[in-house]
């Protein structure tokens, strides 16, 4: 989607509901996200309509290699650089890199989100969740919100949700509710996130966890809390449940978790919403660092990765915050304004217009 700012960058998802319309929309979202972060990328997305949880490792390997063969004329380290998304992971990227390399020679920069042993970056796995925690710290300062003991609810306990919950708890917050695909768990005194992560690894879900009581996903979203982090799927906050949302601050770790009408209602009600193209940009920021390391053939320490992530993300946050304040618009409107203006400027400079 729009190649004005540089090589195309975005994730590859394996999901039974993936379709062309969704992939097109997510590709455009990546264009604005990359521009908002001021990364030298355009937007892209890929998808395969398949349930990866029903396939063996061998089947996933063969699927990935065949997919790579079919798009090999479209991708290159300076043209289009895939990364993991829903239903894919570091192993998927290792298979893609190998399939590409068999035709074009060893090229670590062809994908990001790889295993560290295959040229991946330290800090990549936790990057999106770490970005959520950085933004929570900064937004809390601006809102005069004390994070010590603040109640936080996280919907979704995959890579982004679990890392968000873990790192947010380290800030002194009480993560009182978490949910996965199988339902949620609640503890008013705060969940033991490390224990819950271990439980999920053993059982594949969060239901049945003895450190809290079982609740539904709907009940989870409606809990009394200061901070809500939707980190699962899209359109979970709608006009059907928006009146029951009690959080002061919503951080959109998932893509498009709030419908437009619900977004308007929350904003008019005084709820601060940090949008998805800002909140979940940590992954693509560290993907950029990984790509840079691969091209330079120079490995960064994890501390440097995390510090550079903080700089890029908080610079973008302050730009969005100041634009929103000066123009009396929402953070979402400010984010898209900045992204679109940067793309438009690149289009103008390259002579596309």
Secondary structure by P-SEA (a helix, b strand, c coil): cccccccbbbbbbbcccccaaaaaaaaaaaaaaaaaacccbbbbbbbbccccccccaaaaaaaaaaaaaaaccccccccbbbbbcccccaaaaaaaaaaaaacccccccccccccccccccccccaaaaaaaaaaaaaaaaaaccccccbbbbbccccaaaaaaaaaaaaaccccccccccccbbbbccccaaaaaaaaaaacccccccccbbbbcaaaaaaccccbbbbccccccccccccccccccbbbccccccccaaaaaaaaaacccccccccccaaaaaaaaaaaaaaaacccccaaaaaaaaaaaaaaaaaaaaaaaaaacccaaaaaaaaaaaaaaaaaaaaccc
